[in-house]
Each structure stands twice: as structure tokens, then as C-alpha cells.
Amino acid sequence: MKQYVCDVCGYIYNPAEGDPDSGIMPGTAFEDIPDDWVCPLCGVGKEDFSPVD
């Protein structure tokens, strides 16, 4: 699964880790995260994330 980086603050969403504090369990692909999820560091939405090469 691909990692995604927040274009605003640099937070990297790693699907292997998920975001348990926001209810996103490990193993959740970025595409499967609910659309209302926000960056845990700066609060921007999924539209401000880009795939990590």
C-alpha cells in the first residue's frame, strides 16, 4: 500500500500504521479512509495529500 504525504505540514500517512487516534486502523489504505478524515497534525483534508514516490 502506498504512503501519502501532507502537502501542508509533511505528515506521512503510512497504511501499515494507520491513524488509530482518529479511528483509522493499521492496514487501512489511504483510498479507504473516510473523506472527512483530516491530517492529525495540521487539520487539512485528504485533498491536500500526495502519494509518496
Backbone as JSON, one array per atom type, in Angstrom:
{
  "sequence": "MKQYVCDVCGYIYNPAEGDPDSGIMPGTAFEDIPDDWVCPLCGVGKEDFSPVD",
  "N": [[0.85, -1.2, 0.0], [0.42, 2.25, -0.67], [2.15, 5.11, 0.64], [1.18, 8.36, 1.78], [1.77, 11.89, 1.67], [1.3, 14.84, 3.56], [0.71, 17.85, 1.97], [0.89, 20.28, 3.21], [2.02, 20.18, 5.88], [3.8, 18.05, 5.93], [3.33, 15.62, 7.18], [3.33, 12.1, 7.11], [1.19, 9.69, 5.95], [1.08, 6.42, 6.79], [0.01, 3.42, 5.68], [0.47, 0.98, 6.97], [0.63, 1.65, 9.61], [-1.63, 3.2, 10.05], [-4.01, 5.47, 11.52], [-4.67, 5.36, 14.42], [-5.56, 7.04, 16.52], [-7.46, 8.57, 15.33], [-9.3, 6.75, 14.64], [-8.61, 5.19, 12.48], [-7.66, 2.18, 11.5], [-4.6, 0.17, 11.59], [-3.35, -1.01, 8.47], [-5.17, 0.11, 6.79], [-5.83, 1.34, 3.65], [-4.98, 4.44, 2.06], [-6.9, 5.32, 0.25], [-9.16, 4.17, 1.29], [-9.78, 5.54, 3.57], [-12.17, 7.49, 5.34], [-13.79, 10.29, 3.71], [-14.01, 12.54, 5.31], [-11.89, 12.57, 7.01], [-9.07, 14.13, 8.55], [-5.77, 15.61, 8.44], [-3.76, 14.58, 11.11], [-1.92, 16.31, 12.24], [-2.05, 18.97, 11.16], [-4.64, 19.43, 10.29], [-5.73, 19.64, 7.69], [-7.64, 18.48, 4.82], [-8.08, 15.29, 3.02], [-7.67, 15.96, 0.37], [-5.41, 17.48, 0.29], [-3.21, 15.86, 0.29], [-0.5, 13.99, -1.12], [0.69, 11.25, -3.14], [3.5, 9.34, -2.0], [6.55, 8.96, -3.62]],
  "CA": [[0.0, 0.0, 0.0], [1.19, 3.47, -0.88], [2.14, 6.15, 1.65], [0.8, 9.69, 1.29], [2.35, 12.97, 2.47], [0.52, 16.07, 3.64], [1.4, 18.91, 1.25], [0.98, 21.46, 4.06], [2.93, 20.06, 7.03], [4.79, 16.99, 5.75], [2.94, 14.37, 7.85], [3.22, 10.97, 6.18], [0.25, 8.63, 6.31], [1.61, 5.1, 6.5], [-1.1, 2.48, 5.84], [0.82, -0.08, 7.9], [0.4, 2.18, 10.96], [-2.94, 3.82, 10.14], [-4.1, 6.64, 12.4], [-5.58, 4.84, 15.45], [-6.15, 8.11, 17.33], [-8.6, 9.07, 14.57], [-10.16, 5.62, 14.31], [-8.16, 4.53, 11.25], [-6.87, 1.04, 11.95], [-3.47, -0.24, 10.76], [-3.73, -1.8, 7.31], [-6.17, 0.84, 6.0], [-5.27, 2.08, 2.52], [-5.37, 5.86, 2.05], [-8.13, 5.43, -0.53], [-10.27, 3.65, 2.1], [-10.03, 6.44, 4.7], [-13.34, 8.33, 5.08], [-13.48, 11.59, 3.11], [-14.0, 13.61, 6.31], [-10.66, 12.46, 7.8], [-8.15, 15.26, 8.39], [-4.4, 15.4, 8.89], [-3.7, 14.67, 12.57], [-1.01, 17.37, 12.68], [-2.43, 20.35, 10.8], [-6.08, 19.53, 10.12], [-6.24, 19.76, 6.32], [-8.33, 17.3, 4.33], [-7.39, 14.33, 2.16], [-7.33, 16.55, -0.92], [-4.1, 18.12, 0.41], [-2.18, 14.82, 0.4], [0.03, 13.48, -2.39], [1.39, 9.97, -2.99], [4.96, 9.36, -1.82], [7.17, 8.16, -4.68]],
  "C": [[0.88, 1.24, 0.0], [1.06, 4.43, 0.31], [1.77, 7.47, 0.99], [1.36, 10.74, 2.23], [1.44, 14.19, 2.42], [1.32, 17.19, 2.98], [1.63, 20.15, 2.12], [2.06, 21.3, 5.14], [3.96, 18.94, 6.92], [4.48, 15.69, 6.47], [2.8, 13.28, 6.8], [2.23, 9.96, 6.74], [0.82, 7.31, 5.84], [0.49, 4.09, 6.73], [-0.8, 1.36, 6.82], [0.55, 0.34, 9.35], [-1.01, 2.71, 11.13], [-2.88, 5.1, 10.95], [-5.09, 6.27, 13.52], [-6.24, 5.92, 16.3], [-7.38, 8.71, 16.65], [-9.53, 7.95, 14.12], [-9.8, 4.91, 13.02], [-7.2, 3.41, 11.65], [-5.68, 0.75, 11.03], [-3.95, -1.15, 9.63], [-4.77, -1.12, 6.43], [-5.48, 1.65, 4.9], [-5.79, 3.52, 2.55], [-6.71, 6.05, 1.34], [-9.37, 5.0, 0.27], [-10.58, 4.49, 3.34], [-11.27, 7.28, 4.38], [-12.95, 9.72, 4.58], [-13.42, 12.73, 4.13], [-12.78, 13.53, 7.25], [-9.78, 13.67, 7.52], [-6.77, 14.9, 8.91], [-4.34, 15.57, 10.41], [-2.78, 15.78, 13.09], [-1.52, 18.77, 12.38], [-3.9, 20.53, 10.44], [-6.6, 19.72, 8.71], [-6.84, 18.43, 5.87], [-7.49, 16.43, 3.41], [-6.95, 14.93, 0.83], [-5.96, 17.24, -0.91], [-2.98, 17.12, 0.65], [-1.77, 14.36, -0.99], [0.72, 12.14, -2.14], [2.89, 10.17, -2.83], [5.56, 8.46, -2.89], [8.15, 7.17, -4.11]]
}
